[in-house]
Amino acid sequence: MAIITISRGTFSGGQSLAECIAQKLGYRCLGREVLVEAARRYGVPDEKLSEALTKKPGLLEYLTKERKHYLACIRAALCKEAKEGNLVYHGHAGHLLLRGVPDVLRVRVIANMEFRIRALTDHHNVSREQAMQYIKKMDEERVRWTRFLYHEDWQDPALYDVVINLDHMNLSGACETVCHLVNMEQFKATSLWQKAMDDAALSSHLMALLATNKSISGEVEIKADGGIVTISGTVESLSDADRVRMIVRKEPGVVEINSQMRVRLAGIPANAIPWEG
């Protein structure tokens, strides 16, 4: 029932490793498919979701809220898949999208520039110089958006359980290593893992529903705990708070709502409001 995330730079061999692991373990292997599912489930254009994960922020990021909403949809689609277990995910930022989910094996794959240039030029009609520039550009953008969205350095090894260098280990050896690690006791699903995964799936789904509902103004947070859903944050009106509760109440799996929303009054900071929404 394990979940494995593979993080890699462009043409570092991460997708090939993910496919090898999935085949050996009999797991599902997903990458871009999660974006397609998120687009279908929440009615968001596929290209917008892709940009939210890969497009570098500008000097002034005006679309912060919109980008967070798209990420909520992607996280919800990934959590839906992950709650079933037996998954290898090699899409962007899996280790960050599943932050807070226990017992995920987070793998980082690295390779030197020559390895990556060769992988790119073998599959595409580009020069060595073009390949190098492309890889550097993609790496720089990934560092920037990870720092912007998650306040983390994508290259920090502390974010991962294991770092595999494909310069020093061939694909077969790397695959064997990860398969061995995932069979360790700490990565085997328990009833506590299943509850945590169900809670993450429900809370992320509710966040995505609220994020894509254009009739609600404000920023709310959702936390699910065994069907008890706590709603916090700030909305613009009492009617917004009512709509939030109505959307949450309708979803399967919600047994109780703990509303801690605050309503923002014109000119008054949200933390000055003495009553709950």
Steps between C-alpha positions, in 0.01 A plus 500: 500500500801729471523836323823594325570846360780549250645851473741568216646765280420513130635188321659362818351153455228534762211390282685189385578415862137553601378270224754233596398512868130488417545201270710307754261567790177480302413858597322768299730757343370854453640829380310740280189285535436672835468836322253351254291359785509831689387686187213256446390489863504873572440652157835682479691523169785250487748765385419721801579214736825428320603866521424505873760227549766610254472866405750716682360792702562851375660780699148586616280193525146626444344157464602360837144423606408347166814286500424375852152406384639297211744327734208408727342316206822315419555401863142375523537285188832359627361427848205319341743269321738470795233389748474172310872437562738307273594811302816639340460869415762669283318827428609840622534562875346175622701515822364851567142442386485204740664691784348386829404157367682235708718215376563632148837392356640819347771430242718759326675396178804691379738464205785708360451744214657272239256219588208741465622658177543155345149399610353813341693487173425127460127574491484845342669664203689769692865594528708439808502873578122525460452199728723649769321837490160332519594283798652793689193714431260232625707440814513871580125539455431197720718643776323836477144374507570249778649775714211733413216252561637286782785706646729202444814437298404225256862378499524469880572130576327537838166498314556139393546159662758391245698662217601274211779603264459333162862586419607249766216246482335352192124498456462137602699550821309817585171317446606214727609746769168684511301177494701377797447824692125507444468156658639630827256499791473880523352527149232233545146632530322473835154598617648831617648556153165428337322749725760768432471436127118509509515829694745649250286389205183649648654829611681552167183421303300752702773761455489445124121530490512830688795629297315450171168644623488853362204599719715496816734786591769450760767253606403198706688198627360150546615233742331159512531262794299181473210675328505803729583797278639822646462808282717801583613813322325816386204562270352827378142455621265285705348370176848385393535313829161337445599392148826350629317296762239387246766376256687315775187349651396340169818298454506127587716426801418822686324414827545825694609858431699716740473851357767748608469739206519873555319759293693801378318832543593792277803673645530268800776236518373145515671435833300785653167329437369370835253251362517186292355440155 
